[in-house]
Every structure is written in C-alpha cells, then in structure tokens.
Amino acid sequence: MEVKAPKRIKTQEQEEDRISLLSDRLIIEEILPRLESTKSAIRTGALSKRWRHLWPLVPSLHFTDYSFKKLHPFFISKPLPEFYTSVDKTLDQCKFKNLKKFSVSANYCFYFESDVDKWIQFVISCKVQNFHMDLNYKHFTDQFVFEDESFFINSHFTHLHLEHCLFYPTGPISWNNLTHLTISYARLDHDLIEDILSGSPVLDTLRLVDCYGYLWINVTSKSVKNLVFHGYNNLDDKSDNLEDVIEINAPYIKSLKICGYLLLWKLVLRDVSSLVKAELDYTKMGYNEMTSKVEREEMLKRFILRLHHVKELKIGIDCYTVFSRLEAKGFIFPSSLKVVKVDYPIYDTDSTELGDSSDSDSSVGDTAVDSEEDILLDDWSWRGRG
C-alpha cells in the first residue's frame, strides 16, 4: 500500500515570499489601482512589508466617506473631520507627481473649505487627468464653490465629474484636452454653459445630471458627439408652477439620451439633425401626482416623431409602459426608425426589437400631435424642493 506524503502546510513566511515575487510595477500599475479606495490600498501593507511603501506610488487616488452613503439625502449627518484629516495626511505621503485619477466623495460643509482648496491644488500640481469630486451638502449655504483660476485653466484634465458644487469662474475657461464632462446637482446658467463649451474644444461627451438654472443648451461645437440630459428640477423656483421651457440645439451630436425625473413645462428639441441614435428613459410626473396617461402618451409620441430620422431609438424601462399603450392603440412608427426596448442595466446588449416599421405612415390615429415646441416633460425629482 502506497503511503502518501503529508501535504505541506504553507507558513506565513512562505506566503509572503510568493507575494514578494510580484514586481513593483505590477503591484503599482495593475493591482493597487483596482482596489475600491486608497484606504484599501494602504491596508495591503499587511500582506508584505515591501507593499507598505508602494501605495504612495499608485497613479490614482480614491477617497470615500461611506458614513453618508447609507443615509437619506434629506437627513445627512455632519461630515466627520477625521475623514478630511485622513485625506490630508494621505496626500502628504503621496509621491506620484503625475496622477491619472483623483476621486473623492464625502459629506461637506463650509468649514472644510480650506481642506478642499488644498485638495484641488494637489490635483492641479499633480497634473491629474481624471478628476471626480462629489461633495454632498445638507444646506445650500454649504455648497463648495469652484473659483480658483488655475482650475478653470488646465490643459491636463481629460475627464471631469463634478457633483453638488457651484462654479464661479472669474476669467475664461480653458480645458483644451477635456473629452468627457459630467456635472451633477448643480446650478448652471446659459453663459456658464456657453463658456464651458467654448473653452473645451475637443469635448466629446457632455452629461448634465439633475442640474437647473438654465433654459437653453446650445451645443454648436462639432467635437461634441454625445449629450445626456438626465433630470431637471429648478430649485430656485419655490412655486408649484411648471413654467420652465428647456430648449436643446445640438446640430452635430450623434447620440442623445433623455432620462431621469424632470420638473419643467416643455423640453424642445431644435436642431438635432445629425443624430444617429437616441434613448428615452424618463418618468413623466408632476409635483403632487402622476400626470395623466394622455399627457404621457402625447409626450412620447412627439419625441418619437421628432426623432424620426435616427437609425435607432431605445425605449428604456421608464418609458416602456407608455410605449406599450401607444403600440396597443395602433400608433404607427416612422418606417426608418428602429425601436428597441432596453431593460436594466440601461446598456444591456440583449435588447428586444419592437414595433412594425413596414409602414411609412407616421399618423397617430385620431389624436392630434402638436408641433415640436410642445414636447412636455414635467416630472418629479428625487432631490425635492430645497
């Protein structure tokens, strides 16, 4: 009878030896950047003594104050100063002078303004390319304001994602290499949007998420190919009158997405003649109750007819119920339009083709369709009324 040799029990030293075989470059460029936060990267020092000195060389930094993520936005607790102190200490130890990405998400109030100012100076000095900042606030007086000229004149930014902040540039905006811009939960005006677009000559994708304060989006730059209009709630308007009319003029964009909860009277699509694909995934609601079925159906019909020239129109789950009613009532879609249903996640590639595109008649039965200026989107926003 053959006697098997007992399995070797690997000691902690042997496991550490295996980890030590990994090259510094692999650890710095491939392993540590994949962790969810810089805090997690620092904790990997427990795996190997050599790793303790590698995290400051990682070309990306991610900081998140998870304490507020679990709370309802109406009842955000005070931010903990320990978080801001820990970020400051970490930045003091960072040795990488050309960072690819810097991301921070946290509760914020005005007495941390100087800390955030230092973070932005760090971002600028380290030539950060991808910058994401989300400073959630409880009161409007606590909003962080971007004012530093060196932030608005920066040739290193390629991706910006800025949330819950205000923008007061004192001079021109020059983001010469910026390709992707997302602004969320912020007050914008017409002039500021124009300045941003004119100062971003290679901008490819613009996303406005639950922003307000503007009535006109005029995207005339030939570089901008993708526009996402996600949510609208005018927090400056304390009345219950849905009087805002938003107009979008974007003659060169190839992709348009309209989604989220929108509180406004009309959304008017002007020149969108270059569109190839569009996606509708919004919920049409009023302040106090859902709008009538007829209003929701009329709005969707106007969008479909206004977008008759696109090659593909995606109908998201938030619009699909209305779409199904239109289909049941015999609404005839433009013959050139391919309509597909999109399930969550929104970018699911397993889409089911819908509708009959064999008839070129775009009539809608006995229901009259108003002009493109009468596209209505009056929905409820999750952020409430300030």
C-alpha positions, -999 to +999 in steps of 0.1 A: +000+000+000+014+033-011+017+059+016+011+094+005+034+121+018+016+146+041+007+179+025+030+207+034+014+235+054+024+268+040+038+291+066+031+329+066+067+335+056+062+312+025+030+330+015+048+364+019+076+350-003+052+343-031+038+378-028+073+392-028+079+377-062+054+402-078+072+431-094+068+466-081+055+477-114+027+451-114+017+460-079+017+497-085+001+498-120-022+468-120-031+455-085-034+485-062-053+508-087-080+481-089-090+484-053-121+504-044-103+530-024-068+543-014-076+532+021-078+496+009-045+500-009-028+512+023-042+482+041-024+458+017+008+467+036-003+439+060+004+414+032+040+422+028+065+447+043+075+457+008+040+467-001+038+492+027+060+516+007+043+511-027+009+526-023+022+562-024+034+555-060+000+544-073-011+568-101-047+570-088-063+581-055-098+573-044-114+586-011-149+580+001-167+588+033-190+559+034-208+572+065-232+594+045-238+569+017-262+549+039-283+579+048-313+595+031-303+628+013-327+648+033-311+637+066-274+639+060-254+640+092-224+663+098-193+652+080-167+637+102-135+658+104-115+626+107-122+619+071-108+652+059-078+648+082-070+614+069-072+626+033-048+655+041-023+630+057-025+607+028-018+634+002+012+645+022+026+609+018+018+606-019+049+606-041+034+603-075+036+637-093+016+628-124-016+612-113-041+597-137-071+599-115-082+616-083-117+608-068-133+620-036-169+616-024-179+629+010-202+649+031-193+686+031-200+718+049-183+752+047-158+748+075-139+723+054-135+747+025-097+752+031-092+714+031-109+710-003-090+740-017-058+721-008-070+690-025-077+710-057-042+725-056-029+690-052-049+679-082-035+707-103+001+703-092+000+665-099-015+671-134-045+649-127-062+638-159-094+622-145-110+642-116-142+633-098-154+653-068-188+648-051-193+670-020-228+663-007-243+690+014-272+695+038-278+732+034-274+753+002-251+776+021-227+747+025-221+742-013-185+742-023-176+769-049-150+764-076-134+798-081-096+791-085-084+803-119-059+775-121-088+750-120-106+766-149-074+770-170-060+735-171-047+715-200-043+682-181-079+674-175-094+648-199-123+637-177-142+658-152-171+646-130-183+673-105-212+669-082-230+692-057-208+722-064-211+757-077-190+773-104-179+809-103-150+814-128-135+849-126-119+846-160-120+824-191-124+786-191-097+767-209-099+729-208-081+722-240-078+684-236-111+677-219-131+650-237-157+639-211-176+663-187-203+654-162-219+680-140-244+668-114-268+685-090-255+720-098-269+754-107-258+764-142-268+794-163-267+799-201-235+820-201-216+794-180-227+765-203-216+786-233-182+794-217-176+757-208-184+745-243-163+772-260-134+765-236-135+728-243-125+724-280-122+686-280-151+678-257-168+646-269-194+638-242-215+662-221-237+649-192-259+672-172-274+653-143-302+670-123-288+704-130-310+735-131-310+773-136-307+773-174-333+773-202-311+768-232-284+743-242-267+754-274-241+728-284-227+741-317-192+725-313-186+699-339-165+679-314-194+671-291-210+638-302-228+626-271-253+645-249-271+632-219-299+652-204-306+635-170-332+651-148-342+687-142-356+704-111-355+742-107-346+746-071-347+784-075-385+782-081-404+779-049-438+778-065-456+748-079-458+763-114-441+742-140-431+771-162-396+762-173-391+756-210-358+740-219-345+741-254-318+719-268-300+729-300-272+704-309-268+701-347-237+679-346-244+654-318-247+617-328-262+604-296-288+618-273-302+604-241-331+619-221-337+602-188-345+607-151-372+627-133-379+661-149-398+690-134-404+715-162-431+726-186-416+718-220-385+703-235-379+715-270-356+697-294-344+723-320-318+712-345-307+676-338-304+667-374-271+647-371-285+622-345-279+586-353-292+571-321-314+583-292-326+569-259-357+578-239-358+566-203-376+592-183-407+593-160-433+619-167-446+632-134-460+663-117-452+677-083-481+661-064-493+633-086-486+614-118-496+632-149-524+618-169-519+588-193-529+610-222-502+636-214-476+609-211-486+593-244-486+626-262-452+635-250-437+602-261-454+604-295-439+639-300-404+627-292-407+597-315-419+619-344-393+645-337-366+618-337-379+601-369-346+604-387-324+585-362-314+549-371-321+535-336-344+547-308-340+529-275-370+529-252-360+525-215-380+508-188-393+541-175-410+548-209-419+513-219-453+512-203-464+543-222-448+528-253-468+496-249-501+516-247-492+535-279-484+503-297-517+487-285-536+518-298-521+513-332-496+541-332-476+537-364-439+544-361-418+561-389-407+534-413-370+543-410-370+541-372-357+510-354-372+509-319-357+486-293-366+480-257-338+484-231-340+466-198-318+474-168-289+478-169-296+505-194-267+494-216-278+458-218-270+445-253-297+419-252-325+442-265-357+431-279-368+447-312-403+462-310-428+477-334-436+473-371-416+495-393-431+483-426-454+513-430-441+548-437-473+564-425-465+583-392-500+592-383-513+586-348-549+579-353-575+605-341-551+621-316-536+653-329-498+658-325-486+693-316-455+709-330-421+701-317-422+731-295-449+713-274-428+685-261-437+682-224-416+668-196-430+676-161-417+651-137-408+647-100-372+650-089-357+628-061-339+659-047-372+675-035-378+713-034-349+726-014 
